[in-house]
């Protein structure tokens, strides 16, 4: 069961990724906090792992900076 805070974070992450091509955990965390949703990097990473498992988003690396980027899966 998903609590209201997690559901709000999921909705906003999908919303952010639909407006931007891709994003990192740090940028997503900052955007969520700017939108008034208090969350930590760890919470965002946990939600992103769940969304990857549900095949809603995908993770990939750009260049060799060893930072994961996330984007919505194309349907």
Backbone bond lengths (Angstrom), bond angles and torsions (degrees), N, CA, C in turn:
res aa  C-N    CA-C-N  psi(-1)  N-CA   C-N-CA  omega(-1)  CA-C   N-CA-C  phi
1 X - - - 1.452 - - 1.531 109.39 -
2 X 1.304 115.42 135.00 1.464 121.50 -178.40 1.523 108.73 -96.74
3 X 1.342 115.84 129.18 1.460 117.66 177.61 1.533 109.94 -79.65
4 X 1.303 116.66 170.33 1.477 121.68 -174.51 1.520 112.54 -63.08
5 X 1.334 117.94 -37.87 1.459 120.92 -179.10 1.519 110.27 -65.58
6 X 1.330 117.04 -44.35 1.460 120.65 179.86 1.528 110.30 -65.77
7 X 1.313 117.31 -40.14 1.468 120.82 177.95 1.518 110.31 -62.02
8 X 1.316 116.89 -39.29 1.461 121.18 178.17 1.527 110.87 -65.77
9 X 1.332 116.51 -41.36 1.470 120.75 178.90 1.526 109.84 -65.06
10 X 1.331 117.28 -43.44 1.467 120.72 178.64 1.520 110.29 -59.46
11 X 1.318 116.45 -48.42 1.465 120.80 -179.43 1.527 111.23 -59.19
12 X 1.317 117.12 -45.63 1.460 120.59 -178.29 1.528 112.43 -69.27
13 X 1.337 118.14 -37.21 1.470 120.37 177.50 1.524 109.74 -62.49
14 X 1.325 116.75 -44.80 1.469 120.04 178.25 1.521 110.23 -63.13
15 X 1.311 116.71 -39.81 1.465 121.41 177.92 1.532 111.21 -63.24
16 X 1.318 117.40 -45.72 1.472 121.90 179.78 1.525 110.19 -63.26
17 X 1.331 116.95 -45.84 1.468 120.07 -178.04 1.529 112.01 -69.08
18 X 1.322 117.62 -24.05 1.466 118.90 176.91 1.527 110.82 -75.25
19 X 1.337 117.07 -26.40 1.467 120.45 178.35 1.524 111.93 -86.42
20 X 1.332 116.78 -34.85 1.456 121.70 179.62 1.521 108.06 -105.28
21 X 1.308 116.88 153.56 1.464 119.67 -179.76 1.520 111.47 -67.43
22 X 1.311 116.50 -47.62 1.463 121.34 178.83 1.516 108.92 -153.40
23 X 1.322 115.64 168.72 1.456 119.30 -177.85 1.523 109.92 -158.78
24 X 1.329 115.63 159.56 1.460 121.60 175.95 1.527 108.98 -101.14
25 X 1.322 115.84 171.16 1.464 120.81 178.44 1.526 110.38 -60.30
26 X 1.321 116.89 -42.64 1.469 120.64 -177.99 1.527 111.05 -62.09
27 X 1.315 116.46 -44.15 1.472 119.72 -178.94 1.527 110.28 -68.68
28 X 1.327 117.07 -42.21 1.468 119.22 178.46 1.526 111.06 -61.89
29 X 1.330 117.28 -41.68 1.466 120.80 179.21 1.524 110.19 -62.30
30 X 1.325 116.95 -44.44 1.465 120.73 179.18 1.527 111.12 -62.35
31 X 1.330 117.35 -45.24 1.471 121.01 -179.65 1.535 111.06 -62.59
32 X 1.325 116.74 -41.51 1.462 119.59 178.62 1.523 111.06 -63.31
33 X 1.330 117.09 -43.63 1.462 120.21 178.36 1.522 111.46 -65.05
34 X 1.335 117.64 -36.31 1.466 120.88 176.59 1.525 111.26 -65.03
35 X 1.319 117.27 -29.99 1.467 122.04 179.67 1.522 112.09 -85.40
36 X 1.323 116.83 4.14 1.462 120.71 175.88 1.516 114.43 88.14
37 X 1.329 117.51 15.63 1.461 120.78 177.28 1.527 107.47 -105.38
38 X 1.327 117.56 101.88 1.466 119.16 -178.16 1.521 110.60 -70.79
39 X 1.317 116.21 122.70 1.462 120.29 178.57 1.525 108.89 -155.56
40 X 1.317 114.81 163.02 1.455 121.02 179.27 1.522 109.34 -107.49
41 X 1.310 115.69 167.24 1.461 121.30 177.43 1.524 110.39 -60.03
42 X 1.331 116.77 -39.07 1.459 120.83 -179.47 1.520 111.55 -63.54
43 X 1.323 117.17 -40.63 1.467 121.30 178.55 1.524 110.05 -64.94
44 X 1.328 117.31 -43.02 1.460 121.15 178.81 1.524 110.13 -63.12
45 X 1.332 117.68 -42.40 1.471 120.64 178.27 1.522 111.47 -61.70
46 X 1.318 117.48 -40.05 1.461 121.37 179.20 1.526 110.75 -63.58
47 X 1.328 116.32 -44.61 1.470 120.72 178.93 1.524 110.33 -65.14
48 X 1.330 117.63 -40.85 1.460 120.71 178.85 1.532 110.91 -62.62
49 X 1.329 117.61 -41.19 1.474 120.18 177.24 1.518 110.79 -60.51
50 X 1.331 117.12 -40.98 1.469 120.83 178.10 1.532 111.08 -64.11
51 X 1.338 116.35 -41.43 1.464 120.05 179.90 1.524 111.78 -68.30
52 X 1.327 117.16 -33.07 1.472 120.56 175.42 1.527 109.16 -66.87
53 X 1.319 116.97 -42.24 1.464 121.29 178.27 1.517 112.71 -62.19
54 X 1.333 116.38 -32.54 1.471 121.20 177.76 1.530 111.84 -86.27
55 X 1.328 116.04 1.46 1.466 124.05 179.13 1.530 112.66 59.30
56 X 1.330 116.01 37.55 1.460 121.56 175.60 1.524 109.68 -91.31
57 X 1.330 115.89 -38.05 1.460 120.73 177.20 1.522 108.90 -126.24
58 X 1.327 116.08 169.40 1.460 121.05 175.72 1.517 109.44 -133.81
59 X 1.317 115.14 154.06 1.461 121.89 179.65 1.521 108.52 -112.06
60 X 1.324 115.60 145.21 1.461 120.67 178.14 1.519 108.41 -156.88
61 X 1.316 115.51 167.59 1.460 121.28 179.56 1.517 109.21 -110.15
62 X 1.333 117.02 140.34 1.455 123.04 174.22 1.522 107.14 -104.90
63 X 1.314 116.88 130.62 1.460 122.29 -178.78 1.522 109.97 53.89
64 X 1.293 116.10 -138.40 1.471 118.01 -179.68 1.531 110.85 -127.81
65 X 1.322 116.94 34.92 1.461 119.22 -179.13 1.530 112.84 -83.31
66 X 1.339 117.48 0.23 1.463 123.37 175.51 1.519 113.33 60.16
67 X 1.319 116.71 27.37 1.461 120.79 174.37 1.508 108.43 -112.72
68 X 1.311 114.68 129.21 1.460 118.49 177.35 1.515 109.58 -73.77
69 X 1.310 114.93 138.63 1.451 121.84 171.91 1.521 107.43 -114.59
70 X 1.301 115.38 150.51 1.458 120.87 -176.70 1.518 109.27 -124.08
71 X 1.335 115.48 143.20 1.468 121.34 176.15 1.515 108.59 -147.90
72 X 1.330 114.65 159.90 1.457 119.10 176.61 1.518 109.31 -68.56
73 X 1.308 116.81 142.00 1.464 120.46 175.56 1.515 108.61 -70.26
74 X 1.320 115.17 138.74 1.455 117.80 175.16 1.517 109.12 -80.80
75 X 1.311 114.87 140.11 1.467 119.54 -176.68 1.503 111.95 -99.39
